[in-house]
Amino acid sequence: MRKFVMTAAVAGLALIAGAAAADAPAKVDSRFLQPVPRDFSDHQGFVSLFDGATLAGWDGDTRFWRVDNGVIVGESTPANPSGTAYLTYRGITAHDFDLRLEIKVEKGGGTGVQYRSHTGVPWRSKTPPQVLAAVGPYNSATMLTGPQADFWYPENPKALRYSGQAFAENSPMGIEAWLGQVVRQQGGDQSQKKLIGMIAPPEQLTGHVNINDWNDYEIVARGGVFLHILNGQLMAVLIDDDPKSTNQLPGLFGLEIEGITKVSARNIYVRVLN
């Protein structure tokens, strides 16, 4: 009888242990853990470039740039055309960084996010006649030269395909990585540009752009590698292996308006790594 009781007790303990083991989470080999999705609103380690109320730290023509209801607004109208105009943040010069902001374009025309950029470089393009008559010639002291993450109002398929591409503002290089492309360049002219991979066809990527609404834009710069990410979707990658490239210089951040358009930006944060 004693033997039976002890055997039953042992069996009971085994059942309890088995149930506990079944309830315990299965051990996962850490080598095969999936990365945690990034939280775009998590700004730990970042600094804000916009106080939500004023253009403190920013430099631009207030005929075109203002703050409305906690949002930076750039607007060019037929009566007050800006042509190409910039709002430059003077408080930080950065080389390697993560930049996050929300952006929106509500009228035809476009915008771009400048980084590693510089003012004072002679402007290559002529001032459009209507801009010249309304506000005068372009002033190189306010114009930004350098890498740009493009973003355009999708009034037509061509303009929509600009959003996310890598553009060299005020440079003969022009578009360095088109939408959906991974491009390596090794010199200062277009002949040194090589398409080394595709992210996806452009027509598949344009569906990730929110029309007439806010878009999460993230720009990652590490050495000569630049990633443009819209709403969590990688849109273009540029690898610049030319050590003499102006893309390799630390520089300023800024916003652009181009054409007759209205652009808005908010929640602008940067984590500088250099």
N, C-alpha and C positions, 0 to 999 in steps of 0.2 A: 504494500500500500504506500509506504513512504517513497519507494522508488517511483511509483506512478505519479504521486503528487509532485515530486521534484521534476520529473520529465514534463509534466503539464506546465509547471511554472517556467521551465526553460523554453518550452514551445511558445508560451505567452510572450515572454520577453523577445523572442525572435520575431514574432508577429509585430510587436510594437516597434522594434528596430527597423523592420522592413517597411512599415508604414511611414516612419520618420524619414527613412532614406528616400522613399517615393515622393514625399512632400518637399524634400530639399532640392534646391535648384541644381541642375546638372552642371558639372564642372566643364568650363569651356577652355580649350587650349588658347592661351592668349595670343599665339601666333596667328590665329585665324579670326580675331575679333574685327568686326566692321567698324570703320571710323564713325564717330558721333557726328550727325549733321550739324553744321555750324548754325548758330543763332545770329541772324543778321543784326538783331537789336542788342546783342551782347557787346558792349563797348569797353569791357575790362582791358586795361592796357592802352586804350586809345585816348586821344585828346580831341576835343571839339573845336572845329574851325569856325563855328557860327553860333553866336549867343542867342539866336532865336528872336532878337529884337532890333538889332542894329547891324550896320556893315563895319563894325569895329574890326580892324585888322585887314580889311579888304580895301582894294584900290581900284576904282573904276569910275566911268563917266555916269554921274547920277541922272543924266538925261535919259539913260537907258536902264539903269540898275536901281533897285529899291528893295525895301522889305515890306511885305504885306502879310499881316496875320501870321507871323512866325515863319514866313517863307521868303527866301531870296527870289526875286522876280527880275528877269531881264526881258525887256520888251522893245521891239522895233516895229514901227507903224509906217504906213505910207506918208503920213504927215511928219513923222519924226524917225527917218530911217537911220539905222546904225551901220548898215553894211556888216562888216565883221568887227565885233567889239568884245572886250574881255573884262572880267572882274578877277583881279589877282589877289591871292592871299599872301601877304608879305611877312607873316609871322613865323613861317617855317620854310627852311630849305632842306629837301630830303633826297636821298638816293634810293635806299631800300625801304619799302613801306607796304602797308595794307591801307587802302583808302576805301571808305564806305560812305555812300550817300544815297538819298532818294531823289529821283529826277523825273521831270514831266515836261512834255512839249505839247502845247495846245493849238498851235497854228502852224501853217506851212513854214518851212525853213528848218533850222536845226540848231543844235548846240553840240558841245563837246566838253569833256573834262580834261583839262591840261594838267600835266605832271612833268617833273624834271624840266621845267620850261624857264625861259629867260625873256626879260624885256630889254629894249634898247637895241635889238638887232634890226638892221635896215629891212623894211617891209618889201617883199618881192612884187606884190600885186598892186595895181593902180587902184586908187580910191574911185568907186563908182560915181558917175556924174551926179546922181540924185543925192548921194551922201555928201559929196563935195559941196553941192549947192546948199544943203541943209545945215551941216555941222562942220564942214571943213575937211581938210585932208587927214588921212590916217597919221597918227603920231606914234612913232616906234617906241616911245617911252611907255606907252600903255598897251602895246601889242605883244602877245606871247608867242614865242618860237619854241617848239619842242614837241614831244610826243603827246598825242591826243587820243582819248577813248571817245569815239564818235557816238552821237545819238541824235537821230532826226525824226521829225514828225512824218509818220507814214502816209503821206498824201498820195503816194504812188509806190508801186513795188520797188522802183529803183531807190527811192529815198529810204524805204524801210530796210533795204539791204545795207545801208550805211551803219545802222545801229549796232555797235559792238566792235566794229573794225578798228584797226590800229592805223592812225594817220599821223604823218609827220608835218605838223603845221609850219608854214613859211619855209618849206624845204623842197628841193627838187625831187626828193624821194616820194612825196605824195602818199598814196595808200601803201602801207608797208605789209599789212596782213589783212586781206579781205575777210568778210564774214565767213566763218566756217573753216578758215585756213590756219595751219601751223607753218610759219615761214621762218627760214633762217637767212640772215643777210650777213655778208662778210666784208662789205666795202661800201663806199659812199655813193654808189649809183645803182640804178635798177637792175643792171646786168648781173649784180652780185646777189640777187634775191633768188632763193630756191624754195619751192613748195615741197615740204618734206612730209606732210600729212594733212588729213582732213578730219575735222571734228564731226561735221555733218553737212549735207547740202544746205545752202543758204535758205532755200524755201522751207526747210524744216525748222530752222532756227528763228525765223522771223515771227513764228507763232508764240515765241516766249516774250515778245514785247507787248506790254500793256498799252493800248491805244487810249489817248486822252486820260491817262491815269498814272499813278505813281509807279515807278520802277526802281527796284533795288539794284544799284550799280556798285560792283566791287572791282577794284583795280589792284593787282598784286605786281610789285616790281622787286626782282631779286637779281642783282648784277645786270646781265644783259638779257634777262628773260622777263617778259611782260604778259600777264594774263588779264583778259577782259571778261568779266562775268556779269551777266544780266539775269536778275531774278533766279539766281542759282544755276543758270546754264552757262557753261563756257562758250564764248562766242568767237574768240580769236586768240592766237598765241603768236607772239613775235620773239624770236631769239636773235639778238644782235651780237655777233661775234667780232665786230670791228671795234678794237679798243680806242680808236680815234673818233668814233661816232659821237655826235652831240647827244645821242640817246643815253650815253654812258655817264653824262655829267649830272651831279645833283642839281636840283632846281626847285622852282616854285609850283604851287598848285593854282588852278584857276578855272573859271567857267567861261564859256563862249556863247555869244548869240551871232547868228549868221542869217541874213535875209530878213524878210518880214515875218516875225515870229514872236511867240511868247513862251519863255522857258521858266521853269521853277525848280528850286533845289532846297532841300531841308535835311536835317539830321546828318551833317557832314562831319565825319570822324576819321582820324588817321592814327595809325600806329607806326611810328618811325623806328626803324631797326638799325640804322647806321649811326 
